[in-house]
Amino acid sequence: MKAKIIAITALVSASLSLNAQKLTYTPDLVLGHRSYTYMHNINYYFNDRIKLNNLTLFDTEYTKDKENIFFIRNTLAYNLTKKFSVNVAFGMKNPGAFFSAYVQYRIAKPTYSLSYSIGTTYQKGFSLEQSVSLEYMPYLKENIQGYFSVLAIGNLDNSGYPRGLQFVRLGIKQDKMMYGIASNFDQFNNGKKTLENIGAFVKYNF
């Protein structure tokens, strides 16, 4: 697992030096009471309308390795307007491969951003998937901002609520770096199985 993270980081760093204006890389590392979590967003902008995104997450327990979580999604997005986009995605997550198609509404301002997505995901059957992402960064001093973010994703199908997650971050933003307290909550199989991870996080916008 650590080797994969190092390889991904090295590859992204090399790519950044080659095409910094078209490529963005945002890693997020959490050291929690149950596990450590590595997550990143990589965006490649072909032009003002077309974007390729890679979202990767590995959640690994310190010793037992019984409740590891992985999520890898590659998304092609086409902006219909400045706020609306259509997206198709494929990837891997517990317990296997999946395919998604969804629409997204997004507002981005200097001190906050908000996005809402709704669509369908196929993984051993179709489900309705919705996600909400909020970031709020009020200025506390000239070079220091507060940082609050919430990411919530939920899937609904004929069986009920097969999968959901909520990630919360609260801390400080200084230039491109954010750090503070993190809480990750995961639900599986209609809430019959739940996982929590609470600790410290650091995030950086390359």
N, C-alpha and C positions, 0 to 999 in steps of 0.2 A: 504493500500500500504506500509506504513512504517513498519507494523508488518511483512509483507512478507519479506521485505529486512532484517530486524533484524533476522528473523528465518533462512533465507538462510545463512547469515553471520555466525551465531552461529553454524549451521550444518557444514559449510565448515571449520571453525576453529577447531572444534572437529575432523574432518576427517584428517586435516593436521597433528595434533599431533600423529595420529595413523599410518599414512603412508606417511610421508613427502617426501620420495624419489620418489614415484610413482605419487604423486598428486601435481599439481600446481594450484594456485588461484590468479587471477589478477583482483581486483576491480577497477573501474573507475567511479568517481563521478564528475558530472558537476553541478554547481550552476549558472544558466543562467538568462537572463532577462525575459524569458517567463515561464520557468519551471526548475525543477531539474531532472537530469537524472542519474540513477544508471545502470551500465553495468558491467558484469563480464565475464571472461573466466575461466572455470575450465577444466583442462586436467588430465585425468588418463591414465597412460601408462602401458598397460599390458606387453609389451615387446618392442623391438626396432622397430617392424613393426606395431603393433596395438595400436590405441589410441582412447579413448572415450572423447568427448568434449561437454561441456555444455556452450552455449552462451545465456545469459539472459540480457534483457534490459527493463527497465521501465522508461518512460518519463511522468512525472506528473506535470500538471500546479499547480501553487501556490493556486489559488482560484477557478477558473471556472470549472475545470475538464471536459471541453468539447472536448479537443484535446489530450487526453491521448494516448500514444503509448506503445504497449507492443510487445515483441519479445522473444520467448523462442525456442531454437533449440538444439536438441541433435544429435550429429554426431558421427558415427563410421568410423574411417579412417584406411586404410591399405596402408602402404608405399611400393610401388613397387620398388623404389630406394630411395636414400637420398634426391632427389629433387621432385620426382613425387609420388602422392598418389591418390587413388580412395576413394570416400566418399559417404555414404548414410546418410540421415538425416530426422528427422521428428520433428514437433513442432507446436507452435501456434504463430500467428501474426495477426495484424489487416488485414482482418476481421475474421479469423478463422484458422482451422488446415491446415497444408501443409506437403508435402513430397518432398524431393530433392535427386538427385543423380548427382554427379559432379566429375571432375578430377581437381587436383590442382598441380601447379608448385611453389616451394618455395626455396628461397635462404636465408640462415641465416649466418651472419658474426658478429664479435664482435661489430661493430659500425653501422650496417645496416641490414635490412631484407626486402625481397620483395616476395610477393606471388600473383599469379593470378589463379583464378578459373573460370571454365565454365561448365555449365551443365543445367539440366532441373528441374523445380519446378512445382509441381501440387498443385493448390489451386483454386478450381472451374474452372479448365482448366489448360492446360500446358503453360508454358512460358520458354523462354531462360533466364537464369540468369548468369550474369558475376559479378565478384568482384575483386578488386585490393586493396592490403594492402601494405603500405610502411612505414617503420620506419627508421629514420636516427638519429644517436646519436654521433656526433663528439665530441672529447675531447676538452674542453676549458681550463681546468686545470687538475691537477693530479687526483682529486677526483670529478670533476664536468664535466658533459657532456651537450651539447645542446640536445634538444629533439624535433623532428618533426615527426609527423605521419599523414597519410591520409588513410582513409578507404572509399571506394566507391563501392556501390552495385547497380545494375540496372537490371530490368526485362523487357523483350520485348515479346509481344504476338501479335495476330492478330489485337488487338485494338490499338496497339502502345506501349506506355511506361506507364504501370500501376503503377509501384512503383520504387522509387529510393531513395538513401540516400548518403550523403557525410559527414563524420566526420573528422574534422581537429584539431590537437593539436600542440601547439607551446610553448616550455618552457624549463625547466631545469631538468636534471636527476642527482640525487645524490644517489649513491648506488642503492637501489631497489625502490626508490621513484621518481616519476615524477610529476611536477606541472607546471601550466602556464595558457595560454589562450586557450579556446575551442570554436569551432563553429560546430554546428550540423544543417544540412540542410536535409529536407525530402520533397519528392514529391509524390503525389498521383494522380491517374486517369489522366494520360497524362499531368501532370503539372497543372491541373485545381485547385488543392489544394496544397499549399506549406506551410511549417512550418520552422521557424528558431529559434535557441536558441544559444545565444552568452554569454559567461561568463568565469568563472574560473574552472579549473579542478585539481584534484589530483588523481594519479594512483599509485598502489603499487604492486610489484611482490613478492608474498609470496613463 
